[in-house]
Amino acid sequence: MDSIRTEVLDFYAKQGTKIFDESEDEDTTDLHKCVAYILQSMPNLEESNLCILVAGALGGRFDHEIGNINVLCRFSTTRIILLSDDCLVHLLPRTHHHEIHVDSSVEGPHCGLIPIGMPSGSTTTNGLQWDLTDTKTKFGGLISSSNKVKGEKVRVLSDTDLLWTISLKKE
């Protein structure tokens, strides 16, 4: 991690943590480097049901949040969930029909579907208060923000990658 404080690095080194110095790579973020390392370390990645949870990925500097969202797009075939105290975000690749199982004891009801990378010519949902039916969405136009889940299951089909975000309940 190129932005790690010296005292933090020293602490983990004293604990016996294996240290990799990737600070010369200024073209990728720390999260990108971590995800790449995890994927390189997986012997049977194709057979795994890998899901990477990234705590503290949202709610700080906006440029860092966008960098984290960019990692979702760069590793679109890997399930990565960005978490904050308030919500979670993950990528729904256009190559799949998505069925999202909502655990209403900890998630929701507020949610959103945001086209990322390019406008959507057709997005259809089932299970939202304001479902979309073959709807065009884009930045500068309609996006599905401030929506709500109606039940325990949401189905999504889109011709472009979408970000799924859902609120997390406080205790």
Disulfide bonds with the S-S distance in Angstrom:
none
